[in-house]
Amino acid sequence: MSQTITLYVDGACKGNPGLGGWGAYIIMENKDEHKICGGEVETTNNRMELTAAIEGIAFCPVEAKLIIWTDSNYVKRGITEWIEGWKKKNWKDVKNPDLWKKLDLVCKNRSIEWNWIKGHSGHSGNEMADQLANLGVEKTIEKMKNGTLVTTTNNMPSIDELDKKKDEKDWLLDDPFGFDLAEADLEDETFIDNEIIETQAFEQVIEVTISVQNPTPQVQNTHPQIVITPATLNLQGPRQLILDTETTGFYYQDSDRIIEVGAVEMINRKLTGSSIHIYINPEKPVGDSKNVHGISDDFLKDKPKYDEIAQILFDYLKGAEIIAHNAAFDMNFLNMEFKRSGLQTLSEVCEVTDTLALAKRKHPGQKNSLDALVRRYEVPQRDRTFHGALLDAEILSDVYLAMTGGQVLLDIDTSTISQDQFNEQKYHSSSNVVLPVIMPSQDELTAHENWVKQFQEKHSEACLFAK
């Protein structure tokens, strides 16, 4: 009788499109485990989800029965419901047809049971697949840095090849009218401390900036259950951390505790790829809060206590602007936990921005929950049957960018004057515009005079347009 193999597959992408990774956690019938992962420089989350499934299935014997768990409804429904229709219309308007064809081929003549699982909900198999996907991202970064990256699917050049071409600018793309050619020397000096590597995959351009100075703190993570993802874009500027927590209840004063923390890093309105994610043993039952976040006591029993992770988390967060939805809730809990661990409160070392307060000012009298804002700003929907700290932080980052993405003034001097002064300047500047005067031709003047005469004869009165 053939064996039964269980697979947990997952994908990750820093930017979507951006640097991505895939992972497959494979459990054989005899309990042997296999962990495989990989990544690509320029990809999407859906492509990594599909690749994880393809690689995981290909790893297993054809005669084995496979039980596959994925947190991507796109993959599950695609392979079980939609694929036959796609074939009938010859893959017209189907995204990622190359990977769907590979998945269809690798599934042929196999016994497979497809299942969906809620991502970031505390299931050990899914969490392991997620860690493997992020490990695939990290391995890809390392390959990029040491020049050993070989990507056959996208025909990507190596980092060494890119390095040789970094100074070869396409003037048509960068300066279509040739206005900046005289300033080329100044531009070269501007980038002395930065190595700009550009590469093209599909029809998009990737920009990887390796900077001498990195504002993201170099946190020494010595705990195996703290997941800190390194930045894939090392940008200069103030750090913003979009953060969320899950807790055992609503009352930080009444012994409720934090059980999960997730945060993603943003600099200059760009997600850097850096994030932190921690599950924490609250040393008390989660109770009815499980209905909100789906995290069980059994899952948390072997997780670190807050004291064990406090310093690492504090070092990662300190100095940044914390952005959270209903920030008072998260900050009260974090301040309480850090204080119990003998550290400063987070409010002493971080600025705080509350997106709920921003939303209420922007949309008074309307619903301003995170779900409501997702719908209002047409942010790509994720399944939030259960709340998850890292998932909610990623969603909030999209909402924050959409909510604060209005037009900004480019004139730096206007930031130092009052609104009345700015309006006065704008009025005077517009009144000084010289408009061109276009004189009529002789034929046009003759036609005008004839029309005026006809008007006066018809109405027996002088025409307003007569000379």
N, C-alpha and C positions, 0 to 999 in steps of 0.2 A: 504494500500500500504506500502511495507517495506521501511524503511529509508535508506538513502545513507550516508555512513561514509567514510571520507577521512583519510588515514593513510600516515604518512611520517616515513620511517624506515631507520636506519643507523647503521653501526658498526664501531668500532675503535679498533686498536691494537697497542700496544707499543712494537714493535720489529718484529712482523710478521714472525715466531711465537713469542708469548710473552703474556704479560698481556693484556686482551681485555675486551671490553664492548659493549653493544648493547642498542639501544634506539628506542622507538616507540612513535610518537606524533599523537594522535588520536583525530579527530575533528568530533563530532556527528552532525547530521542534525540540531539539535536545538542549535548548536554552543557551547555546552558543550565540554570541553577539558579534555583529559586524557593523562598523561605522565607516561610511564613505562620504566624501564631500569634494567639492570643487567650486570653481567660480569663473566669471568672465568680467572683462573690464567694462564693457558697455552692453547693458542688457536691461531687462525689466523684471519686475517681481513675478509676473505670470510666466515668463520664459524660464525663470529659475524654478518655479513650482513644477512646471512640466519636465524640466531636465532632471529634477530630483526623482520624479516618478519613473522616467525612462531609465536612468542609471540604476535605480534600486531594483526595478524589475529585471533588467538585463543581468544583474549580478546573480540572480537566483536561477536554479535549475528549471528547465522548461516543464518537467513533469510535476513539479511541486505545486500545491495549492497555495495561492497567495492571498493574504488578508491585508489590504492596504488601508492605512489611515492617513488622510490629508486634511489640512485646515483650509484648503482652497476649494470652494464650491465650483469655481471655474474649471478646475481639473476634473473633479468628480462628475459634474453634470455634463461636461464636454465629452468625456469618454463613454459615459453610460447613456446619455440622452441625445446629444446634439450631433455627434460625429457622423451618423448615418445620413442625416440631412445635408451636412457639409459635403459629404462624398457625392451625393446626388446632384448637387449644383456645382460640382467640380471645384470645390473650395473657394468659390467666388466670395469676396468680401470677408473672408475668414482671416483673423489675425493669427500670426505664428503658425502658418500651415506646415512649415518644414518640421516643426516639433510635433504637431498633431499627427503627421504622417509617420514619424518615428515611433511615437507612442502607440499608434494603431498597429504598426508592424511588430513591435516588441511584445504586444499583448496577444498576438495571433496564436492560436492553438494552446492557450494557457487557461487555467481555471483561476479566475481572479474575483475576489469580493471587494468592492470599493466601499469605503466608509468615510464620512465626514466627521471631523472633530473640531471643537471650538479651540482656536489658537490662544495661547497665553492664558489658559484657564487652569493650569496646574497639573495637567496630565503628564506623567513622567516621560512617556514615549514621545509625545509631541514636543515637550521641552528639550529632549535630547536631540531630536531632528532639527529644532530651531538653533540649538547651540552648534550643531554640525554645519548648518547653513552659514552661520556667522563665522565659523572657523574657515569655511571656504572663502569668505570675503578676505579674512586676514591672510590666508595663504596666497591669495591673488595679489594682495598688496605687497607681500614679501617678494614674490616673483617679479613684480614690477620694479621694486627697488634694486634687486640684485641682477636684473636684466635677463632672467631665465624664463620669462613669460612667453609661452607659445600658444597662440589662439588660432586654431585652424578653421573654426567655424566662421569667424568674422574676418579672416585674413588680416589680422591686426599686426602691425609692425612691432618689433621689439623696442624696449625702452632705449637701447643703444642707438637704434636707427632713428628713433624720434629725437634723441638728444642731438644728433648730427644735423637734423633738419629744423631745430627750434628757431634758428635765425633766418630761415628762408620764408619770408613773408609773401603772401599773395596780395599784391597791391590792390587787385580788383575787389577782394573781399574786405580788406582792412581800410582802404582809402580809395574808393572808386573814382574820385575826381582829382586825386593827386595833391590835395591840399596839404597833407601832412608830410610829404616827402622831405621838405626842408627841415623838419623837426626830428628826423630819424635818429640823429646822434643823441638828442636829448632823451628820446624814448629808450635807447639802449642803456643810458645811464640809469634810468628809472628802475630797470630790472636787474641791476647788478646783484642784488641780494636774493633774487628769486629766479628759479629755474622753471620756465614755462614749457611744458611738454604738451604738444597738441597731436592728436591722432584722430583718424576718421574711421567710424564703423557704421555700416549701413549708410544712412544719409545724414548722420548727426556728428557733431564735433565734440570730443571729450577734452576738457581742460583740467589737467592735474597740476596743482601748484605745490612745489616742494619748497617751503620757506625756511630761512635760517632761524627765525623766531617763531615759536609755536605758543599761542596764548592758552591752549588747552593744558591744564595742569598734568604733570607726569605723576599720576597717582600710582603708588606702589601697591598693587593688588596681590596680597598674599593669601586671599581666601578663595577656595575653589568654587564656592557657590555665589560669588559676585561676578556678574557678566559685565565687563567694561569693554565696549567696542571702540577701537581707536579711530580717530578722524581719518577720513580719506581725502578731505580737502583741508589743508592747513592754512587758514585764512587769518588775516590781521584785523583786529577790532574787538570791541567789547563782547564778552560772551553772554548769550542768553540761553537759559535752560528751560525748556518747556517741560513741566513736571506734573506728575499725578501720583497719588497714593491710594492704596486700598487699606481699610481698617476693619477692626472687629465691631465697630459701632460708630455712633455719632459724637460721643462725649469723651473728649480727651481728659476732662477733669475727673471722670468716673471710671478709671481703670481700663478704658478701651485703648487698644494698641494698634500700631501700624503692622501690616502683614506683607505689604508689597510696595516698592518704590520703583518708579520708572521715569527717566528723563532723557530727552534728546537735545543735542547742542546745536545752536544756531549762531552764526556770526555774519554780520552784514546781510541779514535776511536770506542767508543760505544755510541749509542743513549741512553740517560738516561731515556727518556720518558717525560722529562720536555719540555714544549713549551709555547709560548705566541702568542695570536692571537687577533687582534683588528681591528674593522672597525671604521673609523673616518669621521666625517662631515667636508668636506673641505671648507664649507662656500662659495662655488661657484659651478656652474654647472660642471658636469664631461665632458660634450661635447662629442666629437668624441672618447675619450678614452674608452667609454663604449664598443666600438667594440672590444677592446682588453681584458678587464677584465669582462665585462658583468654586472658591478655594476651600478645600476640606482640611479638617484637623489632621487627618492621616497624612496628607501631602506636606503639611507644615512641620510635622513632628521632628524631622531630621534637618530642618533648616536652621541657620545660625540665629542666635538671639541678637537683639539690637546692639548690645554692648560689644559684640564680636565684630560688627560691621560699621559701627558708628564713625570711627576715625577715617576709614576709607571713604565712606559716603560724604562725610563733612569736607574732606580734602577735595573731593570732586566738585562739590557744590559751591564752596566758599568763593566769594568775589564775583560771582555771576549775578545777572538779573534773573530772578525766578519768575516765570510766567505760568500761572495756573488758573484754572476755572473755579471760581469760588475759593480764591487763594487763602482766605482766612482759615478755612477748614484744614487745608494741607499744612499751612504754616504753624497753626496751633499744635497739631500733632507732632510735626517735626521739631519744633522748639521744645516741646515736652520731652520727647525722646532723647534729644541731644543733651538737654539739661540733666536728665536722669543718668546719662552716661558720663557726666562730668565735663562736658564741653560747653562752649558758648552756644547761645541760641542762634539759629540760622538767621533770624531777623537782624542780628547785630553785624553780620558779615555779608549780607546780600540785600540788594534792592528787590522789591516785589511788585509785579504787575498783575492785577486781577482782570482776566478777560471777561468775567461775568459783569463786573462794573463797567468795563468798556462797552459791552454789548447793550447794557441797560441804557447807557447814555446815547448810544447810536440808534437803538430801537426801543424807545420808551413804550411801555404798555403792551409789548409783545413777549411771546415766549422766548427765553434766551438760554435754554438748556443747551448742552453740547449737541445733542441730537437735532434740536431745532435749528441751531446755527449751521450744522452740516447740510441740512435741507435748504436753508435760506441762501447759503453761499455756493450751493451745488458742489460741495466737496465730495470726492469719490467715497461711496458708502463702504463701510466695513461692517461685518457682523458684530453687533454688540449685545448679543443675548446675555452675556455676562460682561461686566466691566473688567478691564485689565489695565494696570498702571501704565505699562509701556505702550500698549495699543492706544489708550486714551491720550497719552502724551503725543504720539505721532499724529493722531487725528486733530488734536488741539493745535499743533504746529501749522497744519494746513488751514484751519479756521482762522488762526491769528494772522497769518500772511494775507488771507483774503479780506479779513475785517480791517486790517491796517494798510491795505495796499492802494490807497487813494493817491491822486497826483500830488507831488511835492514840489515846492519852489526850488528852482535851480540857482536863483540869485542869493548868494550867501548873505549879502548885506541886509536883505529884507528880514532876516531873523533877529536883527537888532533894533527894528523900528516898530512903532505901534501899528495897529490895523488901520487907523484913520490916516496915518502918514503914508502907509503903503497904498491905500485907495487913492489918496491925493496924487502920489507919484504916478500911479497907473493912469489916472485921468489926464494929468499933464502930458505924460509920454504919448498917450493916444491922440491928444489934440494937436500935437506937433507933427503928425504924419503929413507929408506932402503927397497929395493924390495927383495922378496924371490927368491932364486935360486933353481930350480927343476932340478935335474940331470937325464939324460936318463938312462933307464935300459939297460942291456946287449942285450936283444932282439931288442930294439929300435936302438942301435948302429949297430948291425949286419944288420938290415933292411936298415939303412941309407947307410952303406958301399956298399951293393948290388945295391942300387939305383944309387949311384955315379958311380960305375963301368959300369952299363948299359948306363948311360948318356955319359960317355967318349967313350965307344965303338960306340955308335950311331953317335956322333958328331965329333969324332976324335980330340978332344981337351980336355984340362984339365977342370975339373968342379970347379966352384967357391967354392963349399962346400966341396971339398976334403981336407983332413988334410994336 
